[in-house]
Amino acid sequence: MNDELDDFFKNIDFDIDEPNEGHETRFLNKLGQTNSKKKKTSWKWMSIAASFVLMIGFYLGNSYQNKNNGLASISPKVAEAESFFVTTINQELKEIEKFRTIETESIIEDALDQIEDLEDNFKTLKDEIIEKNGNELHSIQNMIFNYQKRLEILEKLLTQLNSLNNPDTFNTNYNEII
């Protein structure tokens, strides 16, 4: 094995010559040229672009906030009720997601489709109230009823999912209620 390594190194022609004179200065000059090109990048244009993006972001955020706060400006009590219902509905949806499996997928999707229809109806009611400056008591009542219907759908769905998940426990509880 040692003989093979010795033969290998004897047969290879290694480059042991010194580099040409001035090699180091040429290398440093080239290195300096690449660094100077990077430094020439103008941050002025980037700062202008960033400022422009920030202004657009503030404008869009402000217009979105004004659009969503329509009910709060009309009636703080309605906005408070809306906040309560939205929080409760979100909690119910998180609870339902725990039950999502292949077997329960169609049941959950059917209920979510019903809720989506109610949300579309709600948007129509909300636009109607904003257009009439909050003078439509009937629309406000319909909005609250809409939230209640959504909660009913979610509660029925949770009950159904619980019964599918634990059929023995559900039958026992159902018999106790009767």
C-alpha positions as CSV (number, residue, x, y, z in Angstrom):
1,M,0.0,0.0,0.0
2,N,2.8,2.4,0.9
3,D,4.5,1.6,-2.5
4,E,1.3,2.6,-4.4
5,L,1.1,5.9,-2.6
6,D,4.7,6.7,-3.2
7,D,4.3,5.9,-6.9
8,F,1.2,8.0,-7.1
9,F,2.9,11.1,-5.6
10,K,6.1,10.6,-7.7
11,N,4.1,10.5,-11.0
12,I,2.0,13.6,-10.3
13,D,3.4,16.9,-11.4
14,F,2.6,19.4,-8.6
15,D,2.4,23.1,-9.3
16,I,5.1,24.4,-7.0
17,D,5.9,27.6,-8.9
18,E,5.4,31.0,-7.3
19,P,2.7,33.2,-8.8
20,N,3.7,36.0,-11.1
21,E,5.0,39.2,-9.5
22,G,2.1,41.6,-8.6
23,H,-0.4,38.7,-8.2
24,E,-1.4,39.8,-4.7
25,T,-1.9,43.5,-5.7
26,R,-4.0,42.4,-8.7
27,F,-6.1,40.2,-6.5
28,L,-6.6,42.9,-3.9
29,N,-7.6,45.4,-6.7
30,K,-10.2,43.0,-8.0
31,L,-11.4,42.4,-4.5
32,G,-11.7,46.2,-4.0
33,Q,-13.6,46.6,-7.2
34,T,-16.3,44.2,-6.3
35,N,-16.7,45.8,-2.9
36,S,-17.0,49.3,-4.4
37,K,-19.7,48.1,-6.8
38,K,-21.8,46.9,-3.9
39,K,-21.4,50.2,-2.1
40,K,-22.7,52.1,-5.1
41,T,-26.2,50.7,-4.5
42,S,-28.4,53.7,-3.8
43,W,-30.5,53.3,-0.7
44,K,-32.3,56.5,-1.7
45,W,-34.6,54.6,-4.1
46,M,-35.2,51.8,-1.7
47,S,-36.2,54.3,1.1
48,I,-38.6,56.1,-1.3
49,A,-40.2,52.7,-2.3
50,A,-40.5,51.7,1.3
51,S,-42.2,55.0,2.2
52,F,-44.6,54.6,-0.7
53,V,-45.5,51.0,0.4
54,L,-46.1,52.2,4.0
55,M,-48.4,55.0,2.9
56,I,-50.5,52.6,0.8
57,G,-50.6,50.2,3.7
58,F,-51.8,52.9,6.1
59,Y,-54.4,54.1,3.6
60,L,-55.8,50.6,3.0
61,G,-55.8,49.7,6.7
62,N,-57.6,52.9,7.5
63,S,-60.2,52.4,4.9
64,Y,-60.7,48.8,5.9
65,Q,-61.1,49.8,9.6
66,N,-63.6,52.5,8.7
67,K,-65.6,50.0,6.7
68,N,-65.7,47.4,9.5
69,N,-66.5,49.9,12.2
70,G,-69.7,51.0,10.6
71,L,-71.8,49.2,13.2
72,A,-69.7,50.5,16.1
73,S,-70.3,54.1,15.0
74,I,-74.0,53.5,14.6
75,S,-74.6,51.7,17.8
76,P,-72.0,50.7,20.4
77,K,-74.5,48.1,21.9
78,V,-74.8,46.4,18.6
79,A,-71.0,46.4,18.2
80,E,-70.7,44.8,21.7
81,A,-73.3,42.1,20.9
82,E,-71.5,41.5,17.6
83,S,-68.2,41.1,19.4
84,F,-69.8,38.6,21.8
85,F,-71.4,36.5,19.1
86,V,-68.2,36.5,16.9
87,T,-66.1,35.3,19.9
88,T,-68.6,32.6,20.8
89,I,-68.9,31.4,17.2
90,N,-65.1,31.3,16.9
91,Q,-64.8,29.2,20.0
92,E,-67.5,26.8,18.7
93,L,-65.6,26.5,15.4
94,K,-62.4,25.6,17.2
95,E,-64.2,23.0,19.2
96,I,-65.7,21.5,16.0
97,E,-62.3,21.4,14.3
98,K,-61.2,18.9,17.0
99,F,-63.8,16.4,15.7
100,R,-62.9,16.8,12.0
101,T,-62.1,13.3,10.5
102,I,-62.9,11.6,7.3
103,E,-66.1,10.3,8.7
104,T,-67.3,13.7,10.0
105,E,-66.1,15.8,7.1
106,S,-69.4,15.8,5.2
107,I,-71.5,16.7,8.3
108,I,-69.1,19.5,9.2
109,E,-69.0,20.9,5.7
110,D,-72.9,20.9,5.4
111,A,-73.1,22.9,8.6
112,L,-70.4,25.3,7.5
113,D,-72.3,25.8,4.2
114,Q,-75.4,26.8,6.2
115,I,-73.3,29.2,8.2
116,E,-71.8,30.7,5.1
117,D,-75.3,31.4,3.7
118,L,-76.2,33.1,7.0
119,E,-73.0,35.2,6.8
120,D,-74.0,36.3,3.3
121,N,-77.4,37.3,4.6
122,F,-75.7,39.1,7.5
123,K,-73.5,41.2,5.1
124,T,-76.6,42.3,3.3
125,L,-78.3,43.3,6.6
126,K,-75.1,45.1,7.7
127,D,-74.9,47.1,4.4
128,E,-78.6,48.0,4.8
129,I,-78.0,49.3,8.3
130,I,-75.0,51.4,7.3
131,E,-76.8,52.9,4.3
132,K,-79.8,53.9,6.5
133,N,-77.5,55.3,9.3
134,G,-78.6,52.7,11.9
135,N,-82.3,53.7,11.9
136,E,-83.4,50.2,10.9
137,L,-84.3,48.4,14.2
138,H,-85.8,45.5,12.3
139,S,-82.5,44.9,10.5
140,I,-80.6,45.0,13.8
141,Q,-83.0,42.4,15.2
142,N,-82.5,40.3,12.1
143,M,-78.7,40.5,12.6
144,I,-78.9,39.3,16.2
145,F,-81.3,36.5,15.0
146,N,-78.8,35.6,12.3
147,Y,-76.0,35.2,15.0
148,Q,-78.4,33.1,17.1
149,K,-79.1,30.8,14.1
150,R,-75.4,30.4,13.5
151,L,-74.9,29.4,17.1
152,E,-77.8,27.0,17.0
153,I,-76.3,25.3,13.9
154,L,-72.9,25.0,15.6
155,E,-74.4,23.6,18.9
156,K,-76.5,21.0,17.0
157,L,-73.4,20.1,15.1
158,L,-71.3,19.7,18.3
159,T,-74.1,17.6,19.8
160,Q,-74.1,15.4,16.7
161,L,-70.3,15.1,16.6
162,N,-70.3,14.2,20.3
163,S,-72.9,11.5,19.7
164,L,-70.9,10.1,16.8
165,N,-67.7,10.2,18.8
166,N,-69.1,8.7,22.0
167,P,-72.4,6.9,21.2
168,D,-72.6,5.0,24.5
169,T,-72.2,8.2,26.6
170,F,-74.7,10.1,24.5
171,N,-77.4,7.4,24.8
172,T,-77.0,7.2,28.5
173,N,-77.3,11.0,28.9
174,Y,-80.3,11.1,26.5
175,N,-82.1,8.4,28.6
176,E,-81.5,10.4,31.7
177,I,-83.0,13.5,30.2
178,I,-86.2,11.7,29.3
